[in-house]
Amino acid sequence: MSERHQQVEDAIVARRDRVNDALPEDLPVQKPDHLYEASRYLLDAGGKRLRPTVLLLVAESLLDVDPLTADYRDFPTLEGGQADMMSAALAIEVIQTFTLIHDDIMDDDALRRGVPAVHKEYDLSTAILAGDTLYSKAFEFLLETGAAHERTVDANKRLATTCTRICEGQSLDIEFEQRDVVTPEEYLEMVELKTAVLYGAAASIPATLLGADEQTVDALYNYGLDVGRAFQIQDDLLDLTTPSEKLGKQRGSDLVENKQTLVTLHARQQGVDVGDLVDTDSVEAVSEAEIDDAVERLREVGSIEYARQTGQDLIASGKQNLEVLPDNEARYLLEGIANYLVERDY
Amino acid sequence: MSERHQQVEDAIVARRDRVNDALPEDLPVQKPDHLYEASRYLLDAGGKRLRPTVLLLVAESLLDVDPLTADYRDFPTLEGGQADMMSAALAIEVIQTFTLIHDDIMDDDALRRGVPAVHKEYDLSTAILAGDTLYSKAFEFLLETGAAHERTVDANKRLATTCTRICEGQSLDIEFEQRDVVTPEEYLEMVELKTAVLYGAAASIPATLLGADEQTVDALYNYGLDVGRAFQIQDDLLDLTTPSEKLGKQRGSDLVENKQTLVTLHARQQGVDVGDLVDTDSVEAVSEAEIDDAVERLREVGSIEYARQTGQDLIASGKQNLEVLPDNEARYLLEGIANYLVERDY
């Protein structure tokens, strides 16, 4: 692992720990306990807190403070005064968690972060309500940062439209599963809505709250969109190229389950009968050799390279968008996070 | 029907029509169509629009404009400038609709407003997503009224905490169904959270947006809480006292299904074995005579009168809270709505 990669991992871990300390302060288990325990359950089960980390690093870079030295609860703004950046960071994490809880119901996924999904650990009603509670809590958090009122309104508009876009993306994702033909462009649009807009919100909301100009806010939003899309594409690639032991699940499971990814959608455009790439129709029964052959075929028609290049282009664009920030350590770490998202191999 | 009752009904219908005209403007069916059609489905199925009516009437009274003469989209504020009161009214209606969609999933209710519930007409995933979409749309609407930024932040804080409270109330409602002993006080607290806070939001948010002082905002919030609680208690009473033909369902069905209401909780405190009041355990098989006997027993121990008096006291308190408003026709109609909620017999 390179020195820079290690620096980025350390930066993420340090901010993750701060977020984890703040969570029980702002989201205590209170009456009715059952509801708040269920709302906290997935949050407490872990997670890298990548989106809050991006939010906090943007704030640190914009104000040019030495990383981790400022009090996130009383963070200086560009216009004088203070704003609670931790409250904003929690808003983003809590929205991410709400979408995971509801998505797991829709996909009937049994496991998340190594523990039972909320609707399995509790029940359907509790999971719906826990998600709904986190939803309003996120707005409470983002309305209570103490930033200037105009900034607060703008930041909350971003959060509200982001949530609407996420619902649209999830709706498209479900629709695409039932469709025969989806183009790579449609897939990338779905990924933008379902995944990338929340990175866009995480990167732009601190700039809005702290009083940055419109050009800076827009560039940071685009940084978030770029890295968010690259993140999803890398997930698709890892499923094909990372050994099962390292992946924590069967390599190639997306192929076995006929899941549409940027790789398979490109291959289909090249005339590959993607549904026939793997004959075995259960993840348990498929052999490594069969996956190897399928991946080799995808490589031959250029689909692996296409997805990798698309991801690399997005990261390059993302880093270019960071040039609106002062040249400091926090910006260097944000560039590192962009690389980290496509260099990670698990 | 009294003249005043007719005036109140006319006032509600007139504002309902305005709300119905505005809905497709602010919530058009757009891509992905499936999601937005499902989000509009229950809204388009009908509804009295009582909460938006309360919101619009408070605005009219505060600014002392002749009812229905002002442009709700460009409504004058107390501080100069304009604010879109229709957008605020839609925010409240859309939150109400989101909670109905998700509650119907939790209770597995098949019908709502005479049509299949969203999760029956579509499916579980679509219903969860439609509710989630309306949730963020409500914040979009309330962030975009054009009111002063500080007012906008305060109004959205009210909306966010209201949504959190509604989730808490629904969680308590589910919990109470599994508990043997619930006190009338606990029941009233649950009703406050589940039902009344949204009336509180509907009555206070226009005052916040338009620049009223804190005392006025608080009094209007309490008006909403009062009438919201009274509304639920009246629902409980109607189930016992209104003929089945008029009710549109079997009279006494709450008793047959052992649903806890303020009436039955009071009766239990008087030593009545409420579970045994009606022997028949299906709504289809119960006889009118059996219901008559049960209601007579509830009347004897004072439970009907207790609930009626509690409702009347709440309405009196609600009307007193309206005294912060100028003495004008809109206030007269808001008083009338309070009466209307407990005088209605269907």
Boltz contact constraints between the chains, C-beta under 6 A:
constraints:
  - contact:
      token1: [A, 32]
      token2: [B, 168]
      max_distance: 6.0
  - contact:
      token1: [A, 32]
      token2: [B, 171]
      max_distance: 6.0
  - contact:
      token1: [A, 32]
      token2: [B, 172]
      max_distance: 6.0
  - contact:
      token1: [A, 35]
      token2: [B, 171]
      max_distance: 6.0
  - contact:
      token1: [A, 102]
      token2: [B, 128]
      max_distance: 6.0
  - contact:
      token1: [A, 106]
      token2: [B, 125]
      max_distance: 6.0
  - contact:
      token1: [A, 125]
      token2: [B, 106]
      max_distance: 6.0
  - contact:
      token1: [A, 128]
      token2: [B, 102]
      max_distance: 6.0
  - contact:
      token1: [A, 129]
      token2: [B, 167]
      max_distance: 6.0
  - contact:
      token1: [A, 129]
      token2: [B, 171]
      max_distance: 6.0
  - contact:
      token1: [A, 132]
      token2: [B, 167]
      max_distance: 6.0
  - contact:
      token1: [A, 133]
      token2: [B, 167]
      max_distance: 6.0
  - contact:
      token1: [A, 135]
      token2: [B, 135]
      max_distance: 6.0
  - contact:
      token1: [A, 136]
      token2: [B, 160]
      max_distance: 6.0
  - contact:
      token1: [A, 136]
      token2: [B, 163]
      max_distance: 6.0
  - contact:
      token1: [A, 136]
      token2: [B, 164]
      max_distance: 6.0
  - contact:
      token1: [A, 139]
      token2: [B, 160]
      max_distance: 6.0
  - contact:
      token1: [A, 140]
      token2: [B, 160]
      max_distance: 6.0
  - contact:
      token1: [A, 143]
      token2: [B, 153]
      max_distance: 6.0
  - contact:
      token1: [A, 143]
      token2: [B, 156]
      max_distance: 6.0
  - contact:
      token1: [A, 143]
      token2: [B, 157]
      max_distance: 6.0
  - contact:
      token1: [A, 149]
      token2: [B, 149]
      max_distance: 6.0
  - contact:
      token1: [A, 149]
      token2: [B, 150]
      max_distance: 6.0
  - contact:
      token1: [A, 149]
      token2: [B, 153]
      max_distance: 6.0
  - contact:
      token1: [A, 150]
      token2: [B, 149]
      max_distance: 6.0
  - contact:
      token1: [A, 152]
      token2: [B, 153]
      max_distance: 6.0
  - contact:
      token1: [A, 153]
      token2: [B, 143]
      max_distance: 6.0
  - contact:
      token1: [A, 153]
      token2: [B, 149]
      max_distance: 6.0
  - contact:
      token1: [A, 153]
      token2: [B, 152]
      max_distance: 6.0
  - contact:
      token1: [A, 156]
      token2: [B, 143]
      max_distance: 6.0
  - contact:
      token1: [A, 157]
      token2: [B, 143]
      max_distance: 6.0
  - contact:
      token1: [A, 160]
      token2: [B, 136]
      max_distance: 6.0
  - contact:
      token1: [A, 160]
      token2: [B, 139]
      max_distance: 6.0
  - contact:
      token1: [A, 160]
      token2: [B, 140]
      max_distance: 6.0
  - contact:
      token1: [A, 163]
      token2: [B, 136]
      max_distance: 6.0
  - contact:
      token1: [A, 164]
      token2: [B, 136]
      max_distance: 6.0
  - contact:
      token1: [A, 167]
      token2: [B, 129]
      max_distance: 6.0
  - contact:
      token1: [A, 167]
      token2: [B, 132]
      max_distance: 6.0
  - contact:
      token1: [A, 167]
      token2: [B, 133]
      max_distance: 6.0
  - contact:
      token1: [A, 168]
      token2: [B, 32]
      max_distance: 6.0
  - contact:
      token1: [A, 171]
      token2: [B, 32]
      max_distance: 6.0
  - contact:
      token1: [A, 171]
      token2: [B, 35]
      max_distance: 6.0
  - contact:
      token1: [A, 171]
      token2: [B, 129]
      max_distance: 6.0
  - contact:
      token1: [A, 172]
      token2: [B, 32]
      max_distance: 6.0
